[in-house]
């Protein structure tokens, strides 16, 4: 941080004699705002990535729990059937003993007492079996209820994930269709990691070292803004990237970091000026030369990437209610 402040103070001293004070102050404010927005959306992006990982972990746990409950339910069902069979057998034996007892009422007192003791023992065993059967039946019902709840929760998660993926695919198709006329001018649209990446090479947007968007590039951005302005549940990050060629200009932009940020800001300005997009959904960020896509082609590394992320609030709400 101290080095950054020293650099800014030194840059201010150098620029003071070359750039009008008002223009320079405007640039500083704009760069400071970009830095603050970058920190804000970095934090938001990290949070979304962490929550998405947490969502996947909880989904896996829920699936394992579901399999375990199904297995437990099957085991309890077998136990219930065996116990129910034994209970029926004991009932028949009990009925047989009662009949025998009635027939032998006139036997000797000793025989009657023995038969009575046997009958009481059978009654106790029968009651114990009946209690165990009732307990097992209640446990089985509880497991079945838990199984149904788990299945419902897993189905809700699967449906929410399916809807999210379907919405991202549909949006990707809309974006690709709107920008179809620019495909051979350094523009690509891809979907990965649940996000949409719109990459625009610098040759479509800017002249060398410039932060002013060229007319043809502006057309592409206007079309992109029209597609995104009705998507209120998205987070959009506009990232500027440069090649490794060093800059040492006395005026702004002075280096690749500043060039990438200012180019991203120019793109954001055009998107907002030509659509009804909500400014709170979008941010400008500069990554300088540090995220190249082709080590052998500097032209591809000089680019703007518009990263479109879906809203995961519905999935997080399902998890929080579990």
C-alpha positions in Angstrom: 0.0 0.0 0.0 2.9 2.4 0.9 4.5 1.7 -2.5 1.2 2.4 -4.3 0.8 5.7 -2.5 4.4 6.7 -3.2 3.8 5.8 -6.9 0.6 7.9 -7.0 2.4 10.9 -5.4 5.3 10.6 -7.8 3.0 10.2 -10.8 1.0 13.3 -9.7 4.2 15.3 -9.6 5.1 14.2 -13.1 1.7 14.6 -14.6 1.0 18.0 -13.0 3.0 19.8 -15.6 1.6 17.7 -18.6 -2.1 17.2 -17.9 -4.7 19.8 -17.0 -5.4 19.6 -13.3 -9.2 19.0 -13.7 -8.7 16.2 -16.3 -6.1 14.5 -14.1 -8.3 14.8 -11.0 -11.2 13.3 -12.9 -9.0 10.4 -14.0 -7.9 9.8 -10.4 -11.5 9.8 -9.2 -12.4 7.4 -11.9 -9.5 5.1 -11.2 -10.3 5.2 -7.4 -14.0 4.4 -8.1 -12.9 1.5 -10.3 -10.6 0.2 -7.6 -13.3 0.4 -5.0 -15.8 -1.3 -7.3 -13.3 -4.0 -8.1 -12.8 -4.8 -4.4 -16.5 -4.9 -3.9 -17.2 -7.3 -6.7 -14.1 -9.4 -6.0 -15.6 -10.0 -2.5 -19.0 -10.7 -4.1 -17.5 -13.0 -6.7 -15.5 -14.9 -4.0 -18.6 -15.2 -1.9 -20.6 -16.6 -4.8 -17.9 -19.1 -5.6 -17.7 -20.2 -2.0 -21.5 -20.5 -1.7 -21.6 -22.5 -5.0 -19.0 -24.9 -3.6 -21.0 -25.1 -0.4 -24.1 -25.8 -2.4 -22.4 -28.7 -4.3 -21.1 -30.2 -1.0 -24.5 -30.1 0.7 -26.1 -31.6 -2.4 -23.6 -34.5 -2.3 -24.3 -35.0 1.4 -28.1 -34.9 0.8 -27.7 -37.5 -1.9 -25.7 -39.8 0.4 -28.2 -39.4 3.2 -31.0 -40.3 0.8 -29.2 -43.5 -0.2 -28.6 -44.4 3.4 -32.2 -43.8 4.4 -33.4 -46.0 1.5 -31.1 -48.8 2.7 -32.3 -48.3 6.3 -35.9 -48.4 5.2 -35.4 -51.6 3.3 -33.8 -53.3 6.4 -36.5 -52.1 8.7 -39.2 -53.3 6.3 -37.6 -56.8 6.4 -37.5 -56.8 10.2 -41.1 -55.7 10.4 -42.2 -58.5 8.1 -40.3 -61.1 10.2 -41.6 -59.7 13.5 -45.2 -59.6 12.1 -44.9 -63.3 11.0 -43.7 -64.2 14.5 -46.5 -62.2 16.1 -49.1 -64.0 13.9 -47.5 -67.4 14.8 -47.7 -66.6 18.5 -51.3 -65.5 18.2 -52.2 -68.9 16.7 -50.3 -70.7 19.5 -52.0 -68.5 22.1 -55.4 -69.4 20.6 -54.4 -73.1 20.6 -53.4 -73.0 24.3 -56.6 -71.3 25.3 -58.6 -74.0 23.6 -56.4 -76.7 25.3 -56.9 -74.9 28.6 -60.7 -75.0 28.2 -60.5 -78.7 27.5 -58.3 -79.5 30.4 -60.2 -77.4 33.1 -61.2 -80.6 34.8 -57.7 -82.0 35.0 -55.8 -82.1 38.2 -54.8 -78.9 39.9 -51.1 -79.5 39.2 -51.7 -79.9 35.5 -54.0 -76.9 35.5 -51.4 -74.7 37.3 -48.7 -75.8 34.8 -50.9 -75.0 31.9 -51.8 -71.7 33.4 -48.1 -70.8 33.9 -47.4 -71.8 30.3 -50.2 -69.6 29.1 -49.0 -66.6 31.1 -45.5 -67.0 29.8 -46.9 -67.1 26.3 -49.0 -64.0 27.0 -45.9 -62.2 28.2 -43.9 -63.2 25.2 -46.8 -62.2 23.0 -47.0 -58.8 24.6 -43.2 -58.3 24.3 -43.4 -59.2 20.6 -46.4 -56.8 20.2 -44.5 -54.0 21.9 -41.4 -54.6 19.7 -43.6 -54.7 16.6 -45.2 -51.4 17.5 -41.9 -49.8 18.2 -40.4 -51.1 14.9 -43.6 -49.9 13.1 -43.2 -46.4 14.5 -39.5 -46.4 13.6 -40.3 -47.5 10.1 -42.9 -44.8 9.7 -40.4 -42.2 10.9 -37.8 -43.4 8.5 -40.3 -43.3 5.6 -41.2 -39.8 6.5 -37.6 -38.7 6.6 -37.0 -40.5 3.3 -39.9 -38.6 1.7 -38.6 -35.3 3.1 -35.0 -36.0 1.8 -36.3 -37.0 -1.6 -38.4 -33.8 -1.8 -35.3 -31.7 -0.8 -33.1 -33.4 -3.3 -35.7 -33.0 -6.0 -36.0 -29.3 -5.2 -32.2 -28.9 -5.5 -32.1 -30.8 -8.7 -34.9 -28.7 -10.2 -33.4 -25.4 -9.1 -30.0 -26.4 -10.6 -31.7 -27.5 -13.8 -33.6 -24.2 -14.1 -30.3 -22.3 -13.4 -28.5 -24.2 -16.1 -31.4 -23.9 -18.5 -31.5 -20.1 -17.9 -27.8 -19.7 -18.5 -27.9 -21.8 -21.7 -30.9 -19.7 -23.0 -29.1 -16.4 -22.2 -25.9 -17.7 -23.9 -27.9 -18.4 -27.0 -29.5 -15.0 -26.9 -26.1 -13.3 -26.5 -24.5 -15.4 -29.3 -27.4 -14.7 -31.6 -27.3 -10.9 -31.0 -23.5 -10.8 -31.6 -23.5 -13.3 -34.6 -22.4 -10.6 -37.0 -19.1 -9.9 -35.1 -17.9 -13.5 -34.8 -15.2 -13.0 -37.5 -14.0 -9.8 -35.9 -12.4 -11.2 -32.8 -15.6 -11.9 -30.7 -16.4 -15.2 -29.0 -19.2 -16.4 -26.6 -18.6 -19.4 -24.5 -20.3 -21.0 -21.4 -18.1 -22.6 -18.6 -18.3 -23.0 -14.9 -22.0 -21.9 -14.9 -21.1 -18.5 -16.4 -21.1 -16.9 -19.8 -17.9 -15.4 -21.1 -18.1 -12.8 -24.0 -14.6 -12.1 -25.2 -13.9 -9.2 -27.5 -10.4 -8.8 -28.9 -8.8 -5.3 -28.7 -8.7 -5.0 -32.5 -12.5 -4.9 -32.5 -12.7 -2.2 -29.8 -9.6 0.0 -29.5 -6.7 1.4 -31.5 -3.2 0.6 -30.1 -2.8 2.2 -26.6 -6.2 3.9 -26.8 -9.1 3.8 -24.3 -11.7 5.1 -26.8 -14.0 2.4 -28.2 -14.1 2.3 -32.0 -17.5 2.6 -33.9 -17.6 -1.1 -34.9 -16.8 -2.2 -31.4 -19.5 0.1 -30.0 -22.1 -1.6 -32.2 -21.2 -4.9 -30.7 -21.5 -3.5 -27.1 -24.8 -1.8 -27.9 -26.2 -5.1 -29.1 -24.9 -6.9 -26.0 -26.5 -4.2 -23.7 -29.9 -4.7 -25.4 -29.7 -8.4 -24.5 -28.6 -7.9 -20.9 -30.8 -4.9 -19.9 -33.8 -7.2 -19.2 -31.8 -9.7 -17.2 -32.2 -8.3 -13.7 -30.9 -11.3 -11.8 -27.3 -11.3 -13.1 -23.9 -10.1 -12.0 -21.7 -8.7 -14.8 -18.0 -8.1 -14.6 -16.2 -6.3 -17.4 -12.4 -7.2 -17.3 -9.7 -5.4 -19.3 -6.6 -7.4 -20.4 -3.4 -6.3 -22.1 -0.3 -8.0 -23.6 3.1 -7.9 -22.0 4.4 -5.0 -24.0 5.4 -2.3 -21.4 4.1 1.2 -21.4 6.0 4.2 -20.1 4.0 7.2 -21.2 4.1 10.4 -19.2 0.3 10.8 -19.7 -2.5 8.5 -18.8 -2.6 5.5 -19.4 0.9 5.1 -17.9 1.1 1.3 -17.7 -0.8 -1.9 -18.6 -2.7 -1.9 -15.3 -4.2 1.6 -16.0 -4.8 0.8 -19.6 -6.8 -2.4 -18.8 -8.9 -0.5 -16.1 -9.7 2.5 -18.4 -10.6 0.2 -21.3 -13.0 -1.8 -19.0 -14.5 1.5 -17.8 -15.0 2.7 -21.4 -16.9 -0.5 -22.2 -19.1 -0.1 -19.0 -19.9 3.5 -20.0 -21.1 2.4 -23.4 -23.2 -0.5 -22.0 -24.9 1.7 -19.4 -25.4 4.7 -21.8 -27.1 2.6 -24.5 -29.3 0.3 -22.3 -31.4 0.3 -19.2 -29.0 -1.9 -17.3 -28.8 -1.4 -13.5 -25.4 0.0 -12.6 -25.4 -2.1 -9.4 -25.2 -5.2 -11.5 -22.0 -4.3 -13.4 -18.4 -3.6 -12.5 -15.2 -2.6 -14.4 -12.0 -4.4 -13.5 -8.5 -4.4 -15.0 -6.2 -7.4 -14.9 -3.3 -5.9 -16.9 -1.1 -8.5 -18.6 -1.4 -11.2 -16.0 -4.2 -13.4 -17.4 -3.1 -14.3 -21.0 -5.1 -16.8 -23.0 -2.4 -17.5 -25.7 1.3 -17.4 -24.9 2.1 -17.3 -28.6 -0.4 -14.7 -29.8 -0.3 -11.3 -28.1 -3.2 -10.0 -30.1 -5.6 -12.5 -28.4 -4.3 -11.4 -25.0 -5.3 -7.8 -25.7 -9.0 -8.2 -25.0 -12.1 -7.3 -23.0 -14.0 -10.1 -21.3 -17.6 -9.6 -20.2 -18.3 -12.3 -17.5 -22.0 -12.9 -16.8 -22.9 -14.8 -13.6 -26.4 -16.1 -12.6 -28.1 -15.4 -9.3 -27.9 -18.4 -7.0 -30.2 -17.0 -4.3 -32.9 -19.6 -4.9 -30.5 -22.4 -4.4 -29.1 -20.9 -1.2 -32.6 -20.4 0.1 -33.4 -24.1 -0.4 -30.2 -25.1 1.5 -30.8 -22.6 4.3 -34.2 -24.1 4.9 -32.8 -27.6 5.2 
